[in-house]
Amino acid sequence: MATTDIILPGFSIDALKNGDPAAFSILFNKFYPHLCFFAQSLVEDKQVAEEIAEDVFVKLWQRHSKFEKLQNVKAFLYIATKNSCFDHLDSQAYKKKQLQEYKYEVSEREDESSTAIIREEVLRKIAVAMDQLPDPYRQVMTMTYEGLKNKEIAKQLNITESAVSTQKARGLNLLRKQLSNKEYLLALLILDTWL
């Protein structure tokens, strides 16, 4: 017998190959605690390590007729445990990545939603403030808000483009008095698209 052969009292490889539960039990009692320890050193979770070790023994039982030596059984147990641990870690890393991507998407949506809410609130305040402007300013500001250019407003109101610009400037000045600084700055950013 070579010095590398493993001896396990009461165990027979032939008994394992023939599906003897007693032979399997001897292997389980001998190697299960070692596999749990080995798996836990890799996955750093006792419960997961125990589940992995148990699954490996299920795989061993499914292949019990294929082993020629106890050394092959031992090698299978440790290699299968290592591979299962790596599969678990890969799965956890994938789940973690998926979770991070999901959190990022939710955060992006929340940011977009918050921005839309803030924009709508500012637009509402601007609309309320515009409604309180004197008629000539309100009319020019409303037409501008509707997307008309100074030339088009001047033509419809039968006034000069210079008068349109002056009324816009005065309308903005009055809006500034009705809105907070932050709201006014946001209003300018929003109104910039149509002023």
N, C-alpha and C positions, 0 to 999 in steps of 0.2 A: 504494500500500500504506500502510495506517495505521501510525503509529509504534508502536502497541501490538501489532502483529502480531509473532509469534515466528518467527525464521528458524533452521532446523536443517539444516545442510549434509547433503545426501544423502537427506533425508527428504521423502516425498511423502504427503500426507493421502490421496490417491487410492490409493496403494500399500497403506496401512494398511487402508483401507476394503475393498480387494480381498483382504485376508488375507495380504499379503506378509510372510514372516518377517523379511526384511531390514529393512523399515520398523519392525517391532516391535522388532528388535534395536537399532536406532538409538535409539529411545525409551528402551528399557531401559538402555542404556549411558549415556544423558544424564541420566535422571531417577532411576534407582535409588539412587545414592549420596545424592542430595538428599533423597529420601523417607525413606531410612534415618535420616539425620541429623534430619529433621523429626520422625519417629516416635519416635526415641530421646529427643528433647527433651520429648516428652509422656509416654512410658511409663517412661522412665529404666531401660531394659533393652535392651542392644544386640541380643541374640538375638531377643527378642520384636519389636523394631523391624524387624529384617531379615525376619522371618516375615510381619509385617504388610505391608511393602513388596512382598514376593513375591506375597502374596495379592492385593494391589491390582493388580499387573500381570496376574494371572490374570483378574481381573474386567475389566480393560481388554481383554484378548484376546477375552473372551467377548462384548464389546460393540464390537469394532473397526469394524464396518460402520456404526455410528451417529454417528460424529464428522464434523463438517464443517470444522473448523479445528484447527490445532495448539494454539491457545489453549484450545479446549474440552477437548482431551486433557489439557493441563497442569492445568486447573481440576479436571477429574475426578480426576486422580491425587492432588492435594493434598486435595481434599474427601473422597475415599474413604479416604485415609490417616488424616485427622483423625477421621472417623467410626469407623473400625476401632480407632483408639487409644482413643477414648472408650468404645466397646463393651468393649474389653479391660479398661479401668480400672473400668467398671461391674461387669463380671464378677468382677474381682479383689476389688472392694469387697463384692460379694454373697458371694463365697466366704469372705472374711475375716469377714463378719458371721455366716455360717452356722457357721464354725469357732468363733467366740467363743460363739455360742449353744450349740453342741455341748459346748464346754469347760465352760460354765456348768452345763448339764444334768448332765454327768458329775460335776462338782464337787458339785452339789446331791445327786446320788445317793450320792456317796462320803460326804458329810456325814451324810445320812440313815442310810446303812449304818453309819458309825462310831458315830453316836448309838445305833442299835439294838444294835450289838455291846456298847457300854459299858453300856447299860441291861440287857442280858441278863447281862453279867458281874456287875453289881451285884446283880441279882436272884438270881443263882446264889450269890453270897457271902452274901446275906441268908438264902437258904434253908438254906445250910450252917450259918450262925450260929444260925438259928432251931431247927434240929435239935438243937443243943447246949444249948438252954435247958432248965431243969427242966420237968417235965411240965405243971404248971398254967399256966405262962407260955406254953409252946410251944403248948398246946392253944388258949388264947385267941388268940394271935397267928396261928395257922394258920386258925382259924375267921374271924378278921377278914380275913385275906388272901383267903379264899374269898368274901368279900363280905357276911358276916353283920354286922348291926348289934348294938350292945351289948345291946339288949333281947332280941334273938333268941338271942345267946350265953348271956345270963343264964338265959333260960328253958330252953335245952337242957342247960346244966350245972347247973341248979337252984341258982344263986347270984344275988346281987344285982347290979344294974347297976353299983353303986359298986365291987363286988369285981372286976368285969370291967375297969373303968377303972383300978383299982389294979394289976391284974396286967399290963395293957397297958403302963402306965408303967414298972413294974419290968422287964418284958420288953425294952422299949426301952432302958432303962438298961443291961441286960446286953448287948444288941446293940452299944451304944456302945463297950463295953470290947473287943468282938471285932473291930470294924471300924475302919479308919483314919478320921480326921476327914472326909476327902473322901468316902469310901465311906458314912460315916454320914449326911453331909449329903445325898448323892445318895439314900440309902435313905429319909431323911425326905421328900424330894421325891416319891419313888415311893410310899412308904407313906402319904403324905398323902391319896392318893385312896381309901384304904380304912381309915384310922384314924378 
